[in-house]
């Protein structure tokens, strides 16, 4: 997950300061990763149906 966020998610360095802002941006990237992963996990099941 962290490798994906750094390489493909576009989050190499934070341009924000403060733990609240960094936490919010990181949370959005984790949500995006989970949505992409969920789509890939459901794709074989949808193709078979």
MIDOSE-1310 file (N, C-alpha, C; in nm, 2 decimals, decimal comma, always signed):
residues 49
xxxx	+0,08/-0,12/+0,00/+0,00/+0,00/+0,00/+0,09/+0,13/+0,00; +0,19/+0,13/+0,09/+0,27/+0,25/+0,10/+0,35/+0,27/-0,03; +0,39/+0,16/-0,09/+0,47/+0,18/-0,22/+0,38/+0,23/-0,33; +0,25/+0,18/-0,33/+0,16/+0,23/-0,43/+0,13/+0,38/-0,41
xxxx	+0,11/+0,42/-0,29/+0,08/+0,56/-0,26/+0,20/+0,65/-0,30; +0,32/+0,60/-0,28/+0,44/+0,68/-0,31/+0,46/+0,68/-0,46; +0,45/+0,57/-0,53/+0,48/+0,56/-0,67/+0,37/+0,61/-0,76; +0,25/+0,56/-0,74/+0,14/+0,58/-0,83/+0,04/+0,68/-0,77
xxxx	+0,03/+0,69/-0,64/-0,07/+0,78/-0,58/-0,02/+0,93/-0,58; +0,10/+0,95/-0,61/+0,15/+1,09/-0,62/+0,18/+1,16/-0,49; +0,22/+1,08/-0,39/+0,24/+1,13/-0,26/+0,38/+1,10/-0,22; +0,48/+1,16/-0,28/+0,62/+1,14/-0,24/+0,65/+1,23/-0,12
xxxx	+0,62/+1,36/-0,12/+0,64/+1,45/-0,01/+0,51/+1,52/+0,02; +0,49/+1,55/+0,14/+0,37/+1,63/+0,18/+0,41/+1,78/+0,16; +0,31/+1,85/+0,11/+0,33/+1,99/+0,09/+0,26/+2,07/+0,20; +0,21/+2,00/+0,29/+0,13/+2,06/+0,40/+0,21/+2,04/+0,53
xxxx	+0,18/+2,13/+0,63/+0,24/+2,12/+0,76/+0,13/+2,09/+0,86; +0,16/+2,01/+0,96/+0,07/+1,98/+1,06/+0,01/+1,84/+1,05; +0,00/+1,78/+1,17/-0,04/+1,64/+1,16/-0,19/+1,62/+1,12; -0,27/+1,72/+1,15/-0,41/+1,70/+1,10/-0,42/+1,71/+0,95
xxxx	-0,35/+1,80/+0,89/-0,36/+1,82/+0,74/-0,30/+1,70/+0,67; -0,18/+1,66/+0,72/-0,11/+1,54/+0,67/-0,20/+1,41/+0,68; -0,26/+1,40/+0,80/-0,34/+1,28/+0,82/-0,46/+1,28/+0,72; -0,52/+1,40/+0,70/-0,63/+1,41/+0,61/-0,59/+1,37/+0,46
xxxx	-0,48/+1,42/+0,42/-0,44/+1,39/+0,28/-0,40/+1,24/+0,27; -0,33/+1,19/+0,37/-0,29/+1,05/+0,37/-0,42/+0,96/+0,37; -0,52/+1,00/+0,45/-0,64/+0,92/+0,45/-0,71/+0,92/+0,32; -0,71/+1,03/+0,24/-0,77/+1,03/+0,11/-0,69/+0,94/+0,01
xxxx	-0,56/+0,93/+0,03/-0,49/+0,85/-0,06/-0,51/+0,70/-0,02; -0,53/+0,67/+0,10/-0,56/+0,53/+0,14/-0,70/+0,49/+0,09; -0,79/+0,58/+0,10/-0,93/+0,55/+0,05/-0,92/+0,53/-0,10; -0,84/+0,61/-0,18/-0,83/+0,58/-0,32/-0,77/+0,45/-0,35
xxxx	-0,67/+0,41/-0,27/-0,60/+0,28/-0,29/-0,70/+0,17/-0,27; -0,78/+0,18/-0,16/-0,88/+0,08/-0,13/-0,99/+0,07/-0,24; -1,03/+0,18/-0,29/-1,13/+0,17/-0,40/-1,07/+0,10/-0,52; -0,95/+0,14/-0,56/-0,89/+0,07/-0,68/-0,87/-0,08/-0,65
xxxx	-0,82/-0,11/-0,53/-0,81/-0,25/-0,50/-0,94/-0,33/-0,50; -1,04/-0,27/-0,44/-1,17/-0,33/-0,44/-1,22/-0,35/-0,58; -1,20/-0,26/-0,67/-1,24/-0,28/-0,81/-1,17/-0,39/-0,88; -1,04/-0,40/-0,85/-0,96/-0,52/-0,90/-1,00/-0,65/-0,84
xxxx	-1,04/-0,65/-0,72/-1,08/-0,78/-0,66/-1,22/-0,82/-0,71; -1,31/-0,73/-0,74/-1,44/-0,76/-0,78/-1,45/-0,79/-0,93; -1,35/-0,75/-1,01/-1,35/-0,76/-1,15/-1,37/-0,91/-1,20; -1,29/-1,00/-1,15/-1,30/-1,14/-1,19/-1,44/-1,20/-1,16
xxxx	-1,50/-1,16/-1,05/-1,63/-1,21/-1,01/-1,74/-1,15/-1,11; -1,72/-1,03/-1,15/-1,82/-0,96/-1,24/-1,80/-1,02/-1,38; -1,68/-1,05/-1,42/-1,66/-1,11/-1,56/-1,72/-1,25/-1,57; -1,72/-1,32/-1,46/-1,77/-1,46/-1,47/-1,93/-1,46/-1,47
x	-1,99/-1,35/-1,41/-2,13/-1,35/-1,40/-2,20/-1,31/-1,53
